[in-house]
Every structure is written in C-alpha cells, then in structure tokens.
C-alpha cells in the first residue's frame, strides 16, 4: 500500500499549517508515521489521496453515527443551503432542533446551541458560576472538556489538588480556580470539597472518551450526585462525545444519575459543527438575554447545522433500537479483537457503551487516567500502523475512543477481527 501522495500532502501542509494539521491528534504523533489525507467518505469507508480505502472506526471522532454521506442528512443539508448559509437571526429550525433534543432528556427543559463542544462546556461552566455565585470548579484528570484555558490543567502530586496549566499560554491565574480529582475515586472529590467552600460545579465525562473509553462506575456517580447536593454544587455531565452514542437518552438513563447541566455536540450536528448546553428552567433563566450571564455566537444555531442535526436525531428518534444494535456489533468487534490478542499472548482490555468502543493493551482493567497511561503505548502504535496497512482506520491515539456506525456490517466486523489476528501474529513474530 502506497501513501506517497499523503506524504507529499503532509509536507506541503506543514509549510502552511502548524504541524500540518488543524487539530493536534490528527498529526499521528503518538503512533508515528504520516497522517492519511482523505478525499472522500462513503458509508463505512474512507478513501485517501493515494486511492486506498479503509473501514472507518473514527467517524470524524464521533458525529457520524449513520456513516459518511447518509442520504437523509445530506438531503437536509443541501435543501438548507439553497435558502442561505447563515442569517445571524432566529429561525424556526433552531426551535425544531431544540424541541427534539429536549425530548430525549428528563433533566433538560431548555437548551442553547453553540458551534463546538469546547464552546458548550465553557458556557456551561460560566452559567454554573453565575447561578451559584461561586468561582471554583472540579474536573477529573484524564477527562477532556475542550481547550478553554480553565480546563487545560494537569494534576499535581496529590489525588486532588489545585491545578497548574498544562499548556504554555495559559496563565496560572486562569486555572487557580480549577481543582483536580481522580476519576472513579470519590475520596479525591471529597478532598476538593474540603479544600474549597466555593465550588460552583463538578464537571465530568460520565462515559469518558478522551482517555480511551472509561465509563464511570454507577456507584461513583451516585456518590458524586449526593456530594454535590450536600454542598449546593451543580453537577455537569459532559456528553459532547457520549450523547446519543452511549444512549439516546444520555448517561442519566444508564446510570440513574441526573445532572444539573448537560453539554452536547458531535452527533447533534450530524457532521456539521454544533455544540449545545441545556438544563432545567431556573438554571437556564440566568442566561442572557433572559438573565445576566452573557453568552453569544455569530454562527450559533446556523440553519445548515440545524438541518443536519435535525435529520440525524430524527432518524434516531424513529429507531431507538439503533443504539442497541450498534452496541451488539461493537461488543462483537472488541470481543473478537480480545480473543485474537489472547491467541498470541497479548493482554487486552475491552469495553463498549452503545456505539462507542475502546481497548487497551494492558493486564489490568482501566478505571482512571493513570491506568490508561500504564497501558502499552508502543504496542498500540504498532497495532495502529499495521491495521492501517490492512485497510482499517482506528483512532490514532490510545487515549481516544472508537466508533461504530450503522454503515459497518457484520462482515466488516468479522474481516476486522481476522485482520487483527494477522497483525497480532506479525507483532509477536517480529
């Protein structure tokens, strides 16, 4: 398989774009090699500039639950474009999508659309601070909530500590109100509440997707809910990735824990750039122009994105069993991968939630970021490179989640497992 044209394209891109990419993980830094430059997606497949074809388990990092170029979503976008790309004024399309999103969540009365998951989380935290009149927030090591300054924080030496910036360009003053806790460790959260009486919100991925797929334990989430209630603190579920992927009714339907605020993205845009945050009426009433907490966006609720999102969610509404079918298919995939790995003496941990799947090359189960970081990164890089050669496009980082779309067939899953067997044999023999 030749990737010569991708190599040349990457060289040119690097001369004009920092690192040659517009989002860092795409650069293949953690797996080595050259990123593949894509020309087209169709159903379950991606095609690159060299004419190679891949079964796609990334799906644009989650949005494309119905695969590439779904006919109904494509038709909705084309029809919307005929009437204009953006108006900077209200449209009924916004209301219709809002009505649809709200119908899926018991904890959401009102919602506001933005243009990205980062924007949704940033706005949700501002809203939580405005509602409570407090400044501090708690986040969990390994949970990614976008690239806003206050959330680009790394852990200190303790399980729970005030955060230090994890990126140059982020002043320490911007993160001094961010406290860190360990995922699935309620004692670390209790320490945060002992350290501060000014905590506005706790934000968590209830189904973490940016340290690999690591779902929070139900018991942990229930204890977290209780702790927030006892301290007058809002609980934010960041479901930008897991929303409509793990369940059509959100993590609250899986765990029995209701958040105060939910952030969404990816699937709700059907492939177009969309984010959203929602909550019960009294919280959302704090948001401008109804309340004093300011938030705005020129392209928020643009008609093309609203049309794509409405088409995608309407399909899910009409066939809620889609998630269960995709979970079965994802489970079959990772179970097959794990069995193939075991044949060659390779330890592998696997998991699924709805149409999300994850795996780690590790002897022990993964419960937090430290566990994920202890998995075999070198083996993952080899696996990724060889599976790419075999025609299978997996996420190019061990800290990312895989996605199944409705376009992925049982035969594709079987072929993927067989390719894994070939790759594991080559790894162990070579």
C-alpha positions as CSV (number, residue, x, y, z in Angstrom):
1,X,0.0,0.0,0.0
2,X,1.5,3.3,-1.1
3,X,0.9,6.6,0.8
4,X,3.3,8.7,-1.3
5,X,0.7,11.3,-2.1
6,X,-0.2,11.7,1.6
7,X,3.4,12.1,2.5
8,X,3.8,14.9,-0.1
9,X,0.5,16.5,1.1
10,X,1.7,16.4,4.7
11,X,4.9,18.1,3.8
12,X,3.1,20.9,2.0
13,X,0.6,21.3,4.8
14,X,3.4,21.6,7.4
15,X,4.8,24.6,5.5
16,X,1.5,26.5,5.9
17,X,-0.3,25.0,8.9
18,X,1.4,24.4,12.3
19,X,2.2,20.7,12.5
20,X,0.4,20.3,9.2
21,X,-3.0,19.8,10.9
22,X,-5.8,21.9,12.4
23,X,-6.3,19.6,15.4
24,X,-3.2,18.1,17.1
25,X,-4.1,14.4,17.4
26,X,-4.5,14.2,13.6
27,X,-0.7,14.5,13.1
28,X,-0.2,10.8,14.2
29,X,2.5,12.0,16.7
30,X,1.5,9.3,19.2
31,X,1.5,6.4,16.7
32,X,4.2,7.5,14.3
33,X,4.1,7.6,10.5
34,X,2.3,10.0,8.2
35,X,-1.3,11.1,8.6
36,X,-3.5,9.9,5.8
37,X,-5.1,12.6,3.7
38,X,-8.7,11.9,3.0
39,X,-10.5,12.7,-0.2
40,X,-13.9,11.1,0.4
41,X,-16.1,9.2,2.8
42,X,-18.9,6.9,1.8
43,X,-20.9,4.8,4.2
44,X,-18.4,2.9,6.4
45,X,-15.4,3.8,4.2
46,X,-12.8,6.5,3.8
47,X,-10.7,7.0,0.7
48,X,-7.3,8.7,0.7
49,X,-5.4,10.7,-1.9
50,X,-3.4,7.6,-2.9
51,X,-6.6,5.7,-3.8
52,X,-6.5,3.5,-0.6
53,X,-9.8,2.5,1.0
54,X,-10.3,2.0,4.8
55,X,-13.1,0.8,7.0
56,X,-13.6,3.8,9.3
57,X,-13.8,3.3,13.0
58,X,-13.2,7.0,13.8
59,X,-16.3,8.5,12.1
60,X,-15.0,12.1,12.3
61,X,-14.3,11.4,16.0
62,X,-17.9,10.5,16.7
63,X,-20.5,12.7,14.9
64,X,-21.3,10.3,12.0
65,X,-23.4,7.6,13.7
66,X,-25.0,6.9,10.3
67,X,-21.7,6.8,8.5
68,X,-20.5,9.1,5.7
69,X,-22.9,10.8,3.3
70,X,-26.1,9.5,4.9
71,X,-28.8,10.2,2.3
72,X,-31.3,11.9,4.6
73,X,-28.7,14.1,6.3
74,X,-27.1,15.0,3.0
75,X,-30.5,15.9,1.5
76,X,-31.4,18.1,4.5
77,X,-28.1,20.0,4.3
78,X,-28.5,20.6,0.5
79,X,-32.1,21.8,1.0
80,X,-31.0,24.2,3.8
81,X,-28.1,25.6,1.7
82,X,-30.5,26.5,-1.0
83,X,-32.0,29.1,1.4
84,X,-28.8,30.5,2.7
85,X,-25.8,29.6,4.9
86,X,-26.3,31.9,7.8
87,X,-28.6,34.7,8.8
88,X,-27.5,35.9,12.3
89,X,-31.2,36.0,13.1
90,X,-33.7,33.5,14.7
91,X,-35.0,30.6,12.6
92,X,-37.7,28.0,13.2
93,X,-35.0,25.4,12.5
94,X,-33.4,26.2,15.9
95,X,-36.6,25.7,17.7
96,X,-37.4,22.5,16.0
97,X,-34.0,21.0,16.8
98,X,-34.2,22.3,20.4
99,X,-37.6,20.6,20.8
100,X,-36.1,17.4,19.5
101,X,-33.0,17.4,21.8
102,X,-35.0,18.3,24.9
103,X,-37.4,15.4,24.2
104,X,-34.6,13.0,24.9
105,X,-33.5,14.2,28.3
106,X,-35.5,14.3,31.5
107,X,-33.1,16.7,33.1
108,X,-33.3,19.4,30.3
109,X,-36.0,22.0,29.9
110,X,-34.2,24.5,27.7
111,X,-31.1,24.4,25.5
112,X,-28.8,26.8,23.8
113,X,-26.8,25.9,20.6
114,X,-23.2,26.9,20.0
115,X,-20.7,25.9,17.4
116,X,-18.4,23.4,19.3
117,X,-18.1,21.2,22.3
118,X,-15.4,23.4,23.7
119,X,-17.8,26.4,23.5
120,X,-20.6,24.4,25.1
121,X,-18.5,23.4,28.1
122,X,-17.0,26.9,28.5
123,X,-20.5,28.4,28.5
124,X,-22.0,25.7,30.8
125,X,-19.3,26.5,33.4
126,X,-19.9,30.2,33.2
127,X,-23.6,29.5,33.7
128,X,-22.9,27.3,36.7
129,X,-20.7,30.0,38.2
130,X,-23.4,32.7,37.6
131,X,-26.1,30.5,39.1
132,X,-24.3,29.6,42.2
133,X,-22.3,32.8,42.7
134,X,-19.1,30.7,43.2
135,X,-15.8,30.6,41.4
136,X,-14.1,27.1,41.8
137,X,-14.7,24.1,39.6
138,X,-13.8,20.4,40.0
139,X,-12.7,18.3,37.0
140,X,-11.1,14.9,36.7
141,X,-7.7,14.0,35.5
142,X,-8.0,12.4,32.0
143,X,-11.4,14.0,31.2
144,X,-11.1,16.3,28.3
145,X,-13.6,19.2,28.1
146,X,-12.3,21.2,25.2
147,X,-9.3,23.6,25.0
148,X,-10.6,26.6,27.0
149,X,-8.0,28.0,29.4
150,X,-9.5,27.0,32.7
151,X,-9.8,23.3,31.7
152,X,-6.3,22.8,30.3
153,X,-5.0,21.6,33.6
154,X,-2.7,18.8,34.7
155,X,-2.7,17.1,38.1
156,X,-0.2,17.9,40.8
157,X,1.3,15.4,43.2
158,X,-1.9,14.6,45.1
159,X,-5.1,12.9,44.1
160,X,-6.9,16.2,44.3
161,X,-5.1,19.5,44.0
162,X,-5.4,22.9,42.6
163,X,-4.4,22.7,39.0
164,X,-1.5,24.1,37.1
165,X,-1.7,24.9,33.4
166,X,-0.8,22.1,31.1
167,X,-0.2,24.4,28.1
168,X,2.0,27.4,27.6
169,X,-0.1,30.5,27.0
170,X,-2.5,29.6,29.9
171,X,-1.8,31.9,32.9
172,X,-1.8,30.2,36.3
173,X,-4.4,32.8,37.4
174,X,-6.8,31.2,34.8
175,X,-6.6,27.8,36.4
176,X,-6.3,28.6,40.1
177,X,-10.0,28.0,40.5
178,X,-9.8,24.5,38.9
179,X,-9.4,21.7,41.3
180,X,-8.5,18.2,40.2
181,X,-9.8,14.8,41.3
182,X,-9.2,11.2,40.2
183,X,-11.8,9.6,38.1
184,X,-13.8,6.9,39.9
185,X,-12.3,8.0,43.2
186,X,-14.9,9.7,45.4
187,X,-12.4,10.3,48.2
188,X,-10.4,12.6,45.9
189,X,-13.6,14.6,45.3
190,X,-14.3,14.9,49.0
191,X,-10.8,16.3,49.4
192,X,-11.6,19.0,46.8
193,X,-14.7,20.0,48.9
194,X,-12.6,20.0,52.0
195,X,-10.1,22.3,50.2
196,X,-12.7,24.8,49.0
197,X,-16.1,26.0,50.1
198,X,-16.5,27.9,46.8
199,X,-17.2,25.1,44.3
200,X,-19.7,26.1,41.7
201,X,-19.7,22.9,39.8
202,X,-18.2,19.5,39.2
203,X,-17.8,18.6,35.6
204,X,-17.3,15.0,34.4
205,X,-17.5,12.8,31.3
206,X,-19.8,10.2,32.8
207,X,-18.6,8.0,30.0
208,X,-15.0,9.2,29.4
209,X,-13.8,9.1,25.8
210,X,-10.6,11.0,25.9
211,X,-8.5,8.6,28.0
212,X,-9.8,5.8,25.9
213,X,-13.3,4.5,26.7
214,X,-13.5,4.5,30.5
215,X,-17.1,4.6,31.9
216,X,-17.6,6.0,35.4
217,X,-18.8,3.5,37.9
218,X,-22.5,3.9,38.7
219,X,-21.8,3.9,42.5
220,X,-19.2,6.7,42.0
221,X,-21.7,8.9,40.0
222,X,-24.4,8.4,42.7
223,X,-22.0,9.4,45.4
224,X,-20.9,12.4,43.3
225,X,-24.5,13.5,42.9
226,X,-25.0,13.2,46.7
227,X,-21.8,15.2,47.4
228,X,-22.9,18.0,45.0
229,X,-26.4,18.2,46.6
230,X,-24.9,18.4,50.1
231,X,-22.7,21.3,49.1
232,X,-25.0,23.3,46.8
233,X,-22.9,22.5,43.8
234,X,-24.1,21.9,40.3
235,X,-23.2,18.6,38.5
236,X,-22.3,18.9,34.8
237,X,-22.3,15.9,32.6
238,X,-20.1,16.5,29.6
239,X,-21.7,14.3,26.9
240,X,-20.3,16.0,23.9
241,X,-18.9,12.6,22.9
242,X,-21.3,10.2,24.6
243,X,-24.5,12.0,23.9
244,X,-26.6,9.9,21.5
245,X,-23.7,7.5,21.2
246,X,-23.9,5.6,24.5
247,X,-27.7,6.1,24.8
248,X,-30.3,8.3,23.0
249,X,-31.4,9.4,26.5
250,X,-28.0,10.3,27.8
251,X,-25.9,8.8,30.6
252,X,-28.6,9.7,33.1
253,X,-30.7,6.8,31.6
254,X,-27.8,4.4,32.0
255,X,-26.7,5.4,35.5
256,X,-29.8,6.7,37.1
257,X,-28.0,9.9,38.0
258,X,-29.5,13.2,36.8
259,X,-27.0,16.1,36.1
260,X,-27.9,19.8,36.6
261,X,-26.4,20.8,33.2
262,X,-25.6,18.7,30.1
263,X,-23.2,19.6,27.3
264,X,-23.7,18.0,23.9
265,X,-22.0,18.1,20.5
266,X,-20.9,15.8,17.7
267,X,-24.0,13.6,16.9
268,X,-26.4,16.5,17.4
269,X,-24.8,18.2,14.4
270,X,-25.0,15.2,12.0
271,X,-21.4,16.0,10.9
272,X,-21.7,19.8,11.0
273,X,-20.1,22.0,13.7
274,X,-22.6,22.1,16.6
275,X,-22.4,22.2,20.3
276,X,-25.1,22.7,22.9
277,X,-25.7,23.0,26.7
278,X,-29.0,22.5,28.5
279,X,-30.5,22.4,32.0
280,X,-33.7,22.9,33.9
281,X,-35.6,26.2,33.5
282,X,-34.4,28.0,36.6
283,X,-30.7,27.5,35.7
284,X,-31.2,28.4,32.0
285,X,-33.1,31.6,33.1
286,X,-29.8,33.0,34.2
287,X,-28.6,33.1,30.6
288,X,-28.6,36.3,28.6
289,X,-30.8,37.9,27.3
290,X,-33.2,36.4,29.9
291,X,-30.6,36.7,32.7
292,X,-27.3,38.3,33.4
293,X,-24.9,35.5,32.3
294,X,-23.6,36.6,28.9
295,X,-23.1,34.1,26.0
296,X,-23.2,34.7,22.3
297,X,-22.0,33.4,18.9
298,X,-22.3,34.7,15.4
299,X,-22.8,31.3,13.8
300,X,-24.7,29.7,16.7
301,X,-27.8,27.9,15.5
302,X,-26.9,28.4,11.8
303,X,-29.6,26.8,9.6
304,X,-27.3,24.3,7.8
305,X,-26.1,22.8,11.0
306,X,-29.6,22.8,12.5
307,X,-30.9,20.9,9.4
308,X,-28.2,18.3,9.6
309,X,-28.7,17.8,13.3
310,X,-32.5,17.5,13.0
311,X,-32.1,14.9,10.3
312,X,-29.7,12.8,12.4
313,X,-31.7,13.0,15.6
314,X,-35.0,12.3,13.8
315,X,-33.5,9.1,12.4
316,X,-32.5,8.1,16.0
317,X,-35.9,9.1,17.3
318,X,-37.7,6.9,14.8
319,X,-35.5,3.9,15.5
320,X,-34.2,3.9,19.1
321,X,-33.0,0.3,18.7
322,X,-30.1,1.6,16.6
323,X,-28.0,2.1,19.7
324,X,-28.6,-1.5,21.0
325,X,-27.8,-3.0,17.6
326,X,-24.6,-0.9,17.4
327,X,-23.6,-2.0,20.9
328,X,-24.0,-5.6,20.0
329,X,-21.9,-5.1,16.9
330,X,-19.3,-3.1,18.9
331,X,-19.2,-5.8,21.6
332,X,-18.7,-8.5,18.9
333,X,-15.8,-6.5,17.5
334,X,-13.9,-5.9,20.7
335,X,-14.6,-9.5,22.0
336,X,-13.2,-10.8,18.7
337,X,-10.2,-8.5,18.9
338,X,-9.6,-9.6,22.5
339,X,-9.8,-13.3,21.6
340,X,-7.4,-12.8,18.7
341,X,-4.9,-10.9,21.0
342,X,-5.1,-13.7,23.6
343,X,-4.3,-16.3,20.9
344,X,-0.9,-14.6,20.6
345,X,-0.3,-14.0,24.3
346,X,-1.3,-10.3,24.2
347,X,-3.2,-8.8,27.1
348,X,-6.1,-6.6,26.1
349,X,-8.9,-4.9,28.0
350,X,-12.1,-4.0,26.1
351,X,-15.4,-2.2,26.7
352,X,-18.4,-0.8,24.9
353,X,-21.1,1.7,25.5
354,X,-23.7,2.0,22.8
355,X,-21.9,2.8,19.5
356,X,-18.6,3.6,21.4
357,X,-15.9,1.0,21.9
358,X,-12.5,1.0,23.5
359,X,-9.5,-1.2,24.1
360,X,-6.2,-1.1,26.0
361,X,-3.2,-3.3,25.8
362,X,-3.0,-3.9,29.5
363,X,-3.0,-6.7,32.0
364,X,-5.4,-4.8,34.4
365,X,-8.8,-3.2,33.9
366,X,-8.7,0.6,33.3
367,X,-10.6,2.8,35.8
368,X,-8.8,6.1,35.5
369,X,-6.2,8.1,33.6
370,X,-3.3,6.5,35.5
371,X,-4.5,3.1,34.5
372,X,-4.9,4.2,30.8
373,X,-1.4,5.8,30.8
374,X,0.1,2.5,32.1
375,X,-1.1,0.5,29.1
376,X,1.3,-0.4,26.3
377,X,1.6,2.7,24.0
378,X,4.3,1.1,21.8
379,X,2.2,-1.9,21.1
380,X,-0.8,0.3,20.3
381,X,1.3,2.3,17.8
382,X,2.4,-0.9,16.1
383,X,-1.2,-2.2,16.0
384,X,-2.4,1.1,14.6
385,X,0.1,1.2,11.8
386,X,-0.4,-2.4,10.7
387,X,-4.2,-2.2,10.8
388,X,-3.9,0.9,8.6
389,X,-1.9,-1.1,6.2
390,X,-4.6,-3.8,6.3
391,X,-7.3,-1.2,5.5
392,X,-8.7,-0.3,8.9
393,X,-8.8,3.2,10.2
394,X,-8.6,3.3,14.0
395,X,-8.2,6.4,16.2
396,X,-4.5,7.5,16.1
397,X,-4.1,7.7,19.9
398,X,-4.6,5.1,22.6
399,X,-6.4,7.9,24.5
400,X,-9.2,8.1,22.0
401,X,-12.4,6.1,21.6
402,X,-13.6,4.1,18.6
403,X,-17.0,4.4,17.0
404,X,-19.3,2.1,15.1
405,X,-21.7,3.5,12.5
406,X,-24.8,1.9,11.1
407,X,-22.8,1.5,7.8
408,X,-20.5,-1.0,9.4
409,X,-21.7,-4.5,8.6
410,X,-21.3,-7.8,10.4
411,X,-19.0,-8.9,7.6
412,X,-16.8,-5.8,8.1
413,X,-16.6,-6.7,11.8
414,X,-15.6,-10.3,11.0
415,X,-13.0,-9.1,8.5
416,X,-11.6,-6.6,11.1
417,X,-11.2,-9.4,13.6
418,X,-9.4,-11.5,11.0
419,X,-7.1,-8.6,10.2
420,X,-6.4,-8.2,13.9
421,X,-5.3,-11.8,14.0
422,X,-2.9,-11.3,11.1
423,X,-1.5,-8.2,12.8
424,X,-1.1,-9.8,16.2
425,X,0.7,-12.7,14.6
426,X,3.1,-10.3,12.9
427,X,3.7,-8.3,16.0
428,X,4.5,-11.4,18.1
429,X,6.7,-13.0,15.4
430,X,8.5,-9.8,14.6
